[in-house]
């Protein structure tokens, strides 16, 4: 990291007072995030707990082998898709074939399988070893991309990084205006271009300015697009090439913003964007609504793209690092 904000060492008592109050505030914030995470996953958790409990009550005394088809159908309703649902049922069959299963045993098995699916790569944002870290952000219109960029910039600022934004969504004047307003609120520089101008040019100038000014992180927005729009997907490849001419190993992260309420459509989005942009991570936005969280399982299973951050509210601080254990607990809370 090129720059960190360091407090003066002239006031140790003041530092101690700050540290004494910081931990309770951090604990309160974590508790608040957990409540919002549980609320965001409530639709899925209600379905899982209620339907599985009802299944066992109706089929009491039957072997687990006879319950699996119904369990498979229940799991499909969480948007996890057939492959992930089948994996859960296959594991349960291996453990309890020819035996009766209790609710606690069944839930423990399902949770363990979910965790195995979610434990992939690190959820940490990958930072450059030297020079600015370049983060390219992609996603469809309405996914929460611009707001997620603002939250990410705020999060990185609080970690001591100097951030610069590039407004590469030149097709929508409103998108540039919205990101500019966020930049002003955060007090970070932003590089923009005229409406309709080449997004790759904006990305080039943003990275160049980050190099010149010694910024630690350059976050480049891109135009919201459908994964089926081939010409716009080719444009993403051009943006990558332009960035790499200045920093060969960049972008260090390509984050796909997915709307947590999108359900199975998130899978086709992940496929389209990963092929065009080489996605390295996912920001799961809008998990504070009536989301179904199961879709993350097939996305990570099929494309090996880890969820790195989760949006649990509308405030700047409502972007948290993805925790597989906490997420699975939220699914059954």
TAHU-V777640 format. One record per pair of residues at least 12 apart in sequence whose C-alpha atoms are under 7 Angstrom apart, sorted by sequence separation. I is the first residue (numbers start at 1). J is the second residue. If there is no record, write none. Layout:
[[I,J] [I,J]]
This chain:
[[167,179] [309,321] [310,322] [72,85] [308,321] [309,322] [72,86] [308,322] [191,206] [307,322] [72,89] [92,109] [203,220] [68,89] [88,110] [173,195] [51,74] [170,193] [256,279] [282,305] [284,307] [164,188] [165,189] [166,190] [167,191] [170,194] [171,195] [254,278] [255,279] [258,282] [260,284] [281,305] [282,306] [283,307] [287,311] [288,312] [88,113] [163,188] [164,189] [165,190] [166,191] [167,192] [170,195] [171,196] [254,279] [255,280] [256,281] [257,282] [258,283] [259,284] [260,285] [280,305] [281,306] [282,307] [283,308] [284,309] [285,310] [286,311] [287,312] [288,313] [164,190] [165,191] [166,192] [170,196] [254,280] [255,281] [256,282] [257,283] [258,284] [259,285] [260,286] [281,307] [282,308] [283,309] [284,310] [285,311] [286,312] [170,197] [253,280] [254,281] [255,282] [256,283] [257,284] [258,285] [259,286] [260,287] [281,308] [282,309] [283,310] [284,311] [286,313] [65,93] [255,283] [257,285] [170,199] [261,290] [263,292] [270,299] [169,199] [261,291] [168,199] [260,291] [261,292] [264,295] [64,96] [65,97] [150,182] [154,186] [260,292] [263,295] [267,299] [64,97] [65,98] [146,179] [260,293] [44,78] [64,98] [168,202] [63,98] [64,99] [167,202] [168,203] [63,99] [64,100] [166,202] [203,239] [207,243] [63,100] [64,101] [166,203] [62,100] [200,238] [204,242] [61,100] [200,239] [204,243] [237,276] [166,206] [203,243] [236,276] [237,277] [236,277] [200,242] [227,269] [234,276] [233,276] [228,272] [227,272] [164,210] [227,273] [56,103] [53,103] [164,215] [163,215] [168,220] [169,221] [171,223] [162,215] [163,216] [164,217] [165,218] [166,219] [167,220] [168,221] [169,222] [170,223] [162,216] [163,217] [164,218] [165,219] [166,220] [167,221] [168,222] [169,223] [161,216] [162,217] [163,218] [164,219] [165,220] [166,221] [168,223] [161,217] [132,210] [132,211] [132,215] [133,216] [134,217] [135,218] [136,219] [137,220] [138,221] [141,224] [132,216] [133,217] [134,218] [135,219] [136,220] [137,221] [138,222] [140,224] [141,225] [131,216] [132,217] [133,218] [134,219] [135,220] [136,221] [137,222] [139,224] [140,225] [132,218] [138,224] [139,225] [140,226] [145,257] [144,257] [143,257] [136,251] [143,258] [144,259] [134,250] [135,251] [143,259] [134,251] [135,252] [136,253] [137,254] [138,255] [139,256] [134,252] [135,253] [136,254] [137,255] [138,256] [139,257] [133,252] [134,253] [135,254] [136,255] [137,256] [138,257] [139,258] [128,252] [127,252] [126,252] [126,253] [144,285] [5,160] [4,160] [4,161] [3,161] [3,162] [154,316] [155,317] [151,316] [151,317] [151,319] [118,297] [117,297] [118,300] [123,306] [79,263] [117,301] [123,307] [124,308] [79,264] [121,306] [123,308] [120,306] [123,321] [123,322] [119,324] [118,324] [115,324] [115,325] [3,216] [79,292] [84,297] [115,328] [2,216] [78,292] [80,294] [84,298] [114,328] [1,216] [78,293] [79,294] [80,295] [78,294] [79,295] [80,297] [81,298] [111,328] [80,298] [40,287] [43,290] [40,288] [43,291] [44,292] [39,288] [40,289] [43,292] [44,293] [37,287] [40,290] [41,291] [37,288] [40,291] [41,292] [36,288] [41,293] [37,312] [36,312] [33,312] [49,332] [48,332] [45,331] [44,331] [45,332] [45,333] [41,330] [41,331] [38,330] [37,330] [38,333]]
